[in-house]
Amino acid sequence: MVTEDKINALIKVVGVNVEPLWPGLFAKALVNVNIRSLFCNTVAGRPTPAGGAAPVGGPAPSTTVAPGEEKKVKAKKRRLMMT
């Protein structure tokens, strides 16, 4: 069970500064929550990525432009700015 005292102890061990209001509010919000099922079911309920999609936490898509494409992108930007 999550209690205000346990949250305060954790905050003290970690060494962060938190306003005294937050541990009590957080503990009240978690009164009827089963923490074990909350952590265990978060990944299980997530849909699997569609074919070829990178998994969560995987590498980000490349944002680099091929050398020949750079001029086309700049020209397109100029056209958009002139209209």
Secondary structure, DSSP 8 states (H G I E B T S, - for coil): ---HHHHHHHHHHHT----THHHHHHHHHTTT--HHHHHHHHHHTS----TT---TTS--------HHHHHHHHHHHHHHHH-
